[in-house]
Amino acid sequence: MPILFYFFTWVLVTFLQVVVAPRLAIMGIYPDILTAFIVIIALKQGRITALWLAFALALSIDLLDPSKLGWMTLLLSLIGYLMGVIRDTLYFENPWFEATMILLATFIFQIVYRFFPAPQFFMSSMLKMISESAFIAIYTVAVAGLIIWIIRQGFQLREML
């Protein structure tokens, strides 16, 4: 794919994660569009593309919170690479499989992202953190599924015309 496509994708996904996702908040919890995008790219394009795109996207969002600089970048790059490995070994083209991978990756990302910087805070309210992480993962799958469905409908409409 051309480099211009990746640049526009980088700008669009960063905009969606930073500006649009917080406006979709339910009780202060919003979807993790970035993780869902990285999982989809890893399953469609492979681990190297997902690794570099995750690095660029997460670093651009990490720059907004310098106290945790690099933590999201490391985790999302690792998730992109691991999802690419899953693509190479076990992936089959199925929307349910993609949704399950988005759910698992988002849940694991949220747990690890919250636990390692402050384990004492996580352990004091473990049930709350796990339930919030599960809600974020489910909400992310719903929003990502809706976005993918809208994109596919647009392509089908274009083919009909």
N, C-alpha and C positions, 0 to 999 in steps of 0.2 A: 504494500500500500504506500502511496506517496506520503512524503514527510508533511505536506500541507494538511492532509487528512488528520494525522496525529496531532498537529498543532491545534487545529480547530476542535478536535475531540478533547484535548487537554483544557482548552479555554471553556468549552461547554460543560464538561463534567465538573470542573472547579467552580464554575458559576452555579450549577445545580446544587452542589454540596454546600457551598458557603451561603448562597442567597435564597434559593428556593426551598431546600430541605428544612431549614428552621421555621419556615412559614407553614409547613405541613405538620407542625408539632401537635401531638395529642398528649395532654398532661405533661408537657415539657420534654417529651421523647419524640425524636424525629428519625426518619429513615436514614440509613447509611448508604447513600447512593454510590459513594465511591467504592466501597467494598463489593457491592453488587456488580458494578461496572468492571472491576478488576477480575472478578470470577468469570463473567461472561467473556471478556477478552481472552482470559487464559484458556477457557474451554473452546473458543473458536480459533484463536490465532497461535496459541502455544505458550510455553513457559518463558522464553526469552523476550518476546514482545510484551507479555504481561509483566515481567520483572521490570523492564525499563519504563514502561508506561506507569506502573504502580509507583516506582521511584519518583518519577517526575511529578505525578499528580499529588502524591502524599507529601512530598517536599514543599510543593507550592501551598498546600493547606497547612502544613506544619509551621511554615513561616509566620502564620497568623498568631501562633501561641509559642513564643520562644522558650518558655519554661519546659516544654515537652519536645523540643526540637529534635527530630530524628527518630523518636519512638514510633510514631505512626508510619514513618517512612520504612523503618526496618520491618515492622509487622506486616504492612501491606505488600511490601516486596516479597517477603517470605510466603505470604498467602498466594500471591500471583504465581510464584515459582511452583509451589506445591500443587496448586490447581492445574498448572500446566503439566506436571508429572502425572496427575490423575487423568488428564486428557490423553496422555501418551499410553497409559497402561490400562485404563478401565472405562473410558468415556464412550458413550453411545448417544447418538442424536435423539434426545428426548426432552421435552420441556419440563417434565416432572423431575428428571435427573438434574437439570440445571437449577430448578427451584430448590431442590434439596441441597445442592452444593452451595447455593447462595445462603440458605438458611444456616447450614453448618458453619460456613466460613464467617458469616457475620456474627453468629453466637460466640464462636471461639475467639474472634478478634475482639469483641466487646469484653469478654471475660478477661483475656490476657491484658488488654489495654487498660482496664480498670485495676487489675490486681497488682501487677508488678510495680507501678509507681508508688502505690500506697497500700501495702498488704494489710496493715493494721486497720485502716478504714474499711477495706473490703471485708475483712473477717468479722468486724463488729456489726456489719449489716449485710451479711452474706446472702440471706434470702432475698432481700430487696435488690441487691446487685444482680443476682442470677435472674430474678423475675424481670427486671428492667432489660437485661441483655436478651432474654428470650422474647420480650415484647418488641424490642428494636429489630431483632432478626425476623420475626413474623411480619412486622410492618414493612421492613425492607423488601421482603419477598413479594408482598402485595403491591407495593409501589413499583418495583422493578417489573413485575408481571404485567401491570397496567401499561407501563411505558413500552415494553416489548410488544404487547398486543396492539397498541396504537401505531407503532412503527410498522408492524406487519400489515395492518389494515391499510395504511397509506400506500405500501408497496402493492397490495392487491388492487386497490382502487386505481393506481397508476397503470397497472397492467390491463385493467378493464377498459380504460379510456384509450 
